[in-house]
């Protein structure tokens, strides 16, 4: 069973046609790896074009027996569909065996949202006497002020800061660039970080244009941002399960609660579909109650 040539071509397709990040690329290839392991366990030495719907159904049943969640199942099926769709459009197969596969129905899973008071507590928990203190304060303010993805934050470039105009430019999913308004508080924190810390660090090769650096002059990793936030939440006494994405969700929620147009929020978040924005802009019950009381004719 030699899948290597197919997978190499598929990787090239994902990089060039889909503009996927390395993180997303690994997820897609991991799905194929699971299928290959299953076929080997069955003693089947077959090529991708010989895989049929019955085999895929058996594979998914086996996966389901492991207790995998519905979201993970849906992502796995999506990965398989993507691979076989590529084989179909590249004319390596004539029949797509994934066509009849159905993904499990997903409910709307809304992540935790922080109140403004909780965000202030997290910022207050930062120890400014430490070398990384001003950097971490600027990170939190930027995440919340601009609603950035963690990948957008760690790749933020100095040349993409347009403070005089009140905007920053980020590169989001699919290498798509967008301009995002940035508030005065975040601008002040980033400027103060540069004065107190960033200007005294010698950047390593390839990191000279990166805004947020570690003490050795290298770009921060996704894991490091997660660690910083988990540590600050614990110090602030916040028991919610939060991550960098929580600040993005809070950013959108607070905008909508304040009366922002959903299309404007969609543009700032970089969502292709307004449906995605609706999922991220969770409205709490009290806000919905206030809307009904203000606008419903029978209230």
SULKA-V537550 format. One record per pair of residues at least 12 apart in sequence whose C-alpha atoms are under 7 Angstrom apart, sorted by the first residue. I is the first residue (numbers start at 0). J is the second residue. D is the distance in Angstrom with one decimal. If there is no record, write none. Layout:
[[I | J | D] [I | J | D]]
This chain:
[[0 | 44 | 4.6] [0 | 45 | 5.2] [0 | 46 | 5.8] [1 | 46 | 6.6] [2 | 46 | 6.5] [2 | 47 | 6.9] [17 | 173 | 6.6] [18 | 173 | 4.8] [18 | 174 | 6.4] [19 | 173 | 5.9] [27 | 78 | 5.4] [30 | 75 | 5.7] [30 | 78 | 6.0] [30 | 79 | 6.8] [31 | 79 | 6.9] [34 | 58 | 7.0] [37 | 58 | 6.6] [48 | 92 | 5.8] [51 | 96 | 5.2] [52 | 96 | 4.8] [52 | 97 | 6.3] [69 | 103 | 6.1] [69 | 105 | 7.0] [70 | 105 | 6.9] [73 | 102 | 5.1] [73 | 103 | 6.1] [76 | 102 | 6.5] [80 | 97 | 5.6] [83 | 95 | 6.2] [83 | 97 | 6.9] [107 | 278 | 6.8] [109 | 279 | 7.0] [110 | 245 | 6.8] [111 | 239 | 6.8] [111 | 240 | 6.8] [111 | 241 | 6.5] [111 | 245 | 6.2] [112 | 245 | 6.0] [112 | 248 | 6.3] [112 | 249 | 5.1] [113 | 249 | 5.8] [120 | 235 | 5.7] [121 | 231 | 5.8] [121 | 232 | 5.9] [121 | 235 | 5.4] [122 | 136 | 6.2] [124 | 231 | 6.2] [124 | 234 | 6.1] [124 | 235 | 5.6] [125 | 231 | 6.8] [130 | 196 | 6.9] [133 | 192 | 5.1] [134 | 192 | 5.4] [136 | 188 | 6.8] [137 | 185 | 6.4] [137 | 188 | 4.8] [137 | 189 | 5.1] [137 | 192 | 6.7] [140 | 185 | 5.1] [141 | 185 | 5.6] [142 | 246 | 6.0] [142 | 247 | 6.5] [143 | 246 | 5.0] [143 | 247 | 6.1] [143 | 250 | 5.6] [144 | 181 | 6.2] [144 | 182 | 6.2] [144 | 185 | 6.5] [144 | 250 | 6.8] [145 | 179 | 6.5] [145 | 180 | 6.8] [145 | 181 | 5.9] [146 | 246 | 6.5] [146 | 247 | 4.0] [146 | 250 | 5.4] [146 | 268 | 6.5] [147 | 247 | 5.9] [148 | 244 | 6.4] [148 | 247 | 6.9] [149 | 221 | 6.4] [149 | 243 | 6.1] [150 | 221 | 6.9] [151 | 169 | 6.1] [151 | 170 | 6.3] [151 | 171 | 6.2] [153 | 211 | 6.6] [153 | 218 | 6.8] [153 | 219 | 5.9] [153 | 220 | 6.8] [154 | 209 | 6.4] [155 | 169 | 6.4] [155 | 209 | 6.0] [155 | 210 | 5.9] [156 | 208 | 5.3] [156 | 209 | 4.6] [156 | 210 | 5.4] [157 | 208 | 5.4] [157 | 209 | 6.0] [157 | 210 | 5.5] [158 | 208 | 6.9] [162 | 186 | 6.8] [165 | 180 | 5.7] [165 | 181 | 5.5] [166 | 178 | 6.2] [166 | 179 | 5.4] [166 | 180 | 4.4] [166 | 181 | 5.3] [167 | 179 | 5.4] [167 | 180 | 6.5] [167 | 181 | 6.6] [179 | 267 | 5.8] [200 | 214 | 6.9] [200 | 216 | 6.0] [201 | 216 | 5.6] [202 | 216 | 4.1] [202 | 217 | 6.3] [203 | 216 | 5.1] [203 | 217 | 5.6] [206 | 218 | 6.0] [225 | 242 | 6.0] [225 | 243 | 6.2] [228 | 242 | 6.5] [228 | 243 | 6.9] [229 | 242 | 7.0] [248 | 279 | 5.8] [248 | 280 | 6.7] [251 | 264 | 6.5] [251 | 279 | 6.9] [251 | 280 | 5.3] [252 | 280 | 4.6] [252 | 281 | 5.7] [252 | 282 | 6.6] [255 | 280 | 6.8] [256 | 282 | 6.9] [256 | 286 | 6.7]]
